[in-house]
Amino acid sequence: MEVELKLGLENQEGSLDLKLKDCGSSVKDISIKLDGGASWLYQGIIDAFEENIGSTVENAITKKLGNGISRLDSYLKSLPKEVPVDDHSSEK
């Protein structure tokens, strides 16, 4: 599996703005093997849709990464723009 992210980080009036510029994932080879009971029946279905399952996994990973970057951006925006420093704060 490979995942590629391109992020942009900009200063927007004192707040950090994190943007997801590009995101992609690639599942090169997926293997799903079922065991037990009627697994012989289900295994045929799994094998027939293996490529679709890989594509669904890629899309889910990309979506989750996008959501995570969005949450991180919200957190960065919530950070204070200024931190006051007085005489007592700067003494060692």
N, C-alpha and C positions, 0 to 999 in steps of 0.2 A: 504494500500500500504506500502511496505517496500523497503528500498534502503540500500544497503551495499557497502561501499567503503573501500578499503585498499590502502593506499598511502605510497610511499617511498620518503624520502627526504634525499639527500646526498650532501656533499660538493665536487664539482668537480673543483679543482684548483681555489677556491675562488668564484665560482658561485654555486648557489643552483640548484640542479637538482631534479625536482619533477616528479615522475613516478606513474602512475596508475597501481597498482599491480593486483587488482581485483575489479570488479564492477558488481553488479547485482541488479535487481529490481524485485519485485513480486507484482502483482495485484491480491489480493485474491478474490475479488468480484467486478464485474463491472456491473452496471445497466444503461442502456440507454433506456429512454422512449421518444417517439415522440408524438406530439400532433397536432391535426388539420388535415384538408383536407384528403389527402391520407395516413395519418400516419399509419392506420391499415395495409396497404399494406407493407410499409417500415418497420414497427415494426417486422413483421414476418421475414424479411431478417436480420434485426439487431439481433433478438433473435437467429437465426440460426448461425450467425457468432460471437456471443458474446465472445467465447473463443479465436478466432483468433484476435478479436479487442483488447482484454486484452493483448495478446502476442505482438501485434504490439505496444501497449502503452509501455510495458516493454522494448522492443528493442529501441524505440525512446528515452526513458528516459536514458537508459544506454549510447546510442550514444551521447546525449547532454551533459551528465556528462563527458564523455571522452573528448569531444571537449572543455569543460570549463576547465578541468584540464590541457589540452595542452596549452590553452591560458594563464593560470596562470603560467605554467612553462616558457613560453616565456617571460612573464613579469618579473619573478624572475631572469631570465638570463640577462635581460636588466638593472638590478640594478647595480650601480657601485660596483666594487670589493674593492675599497679603498675610504675612505673619509679623505682628508687631514685635519689635525688639526694643527693650528699654535698657537702662543702665544696669539693672540687676540681672537681666538675661544674658548680657554679654560678658559678665565677670566670670572668672574661673575659680 
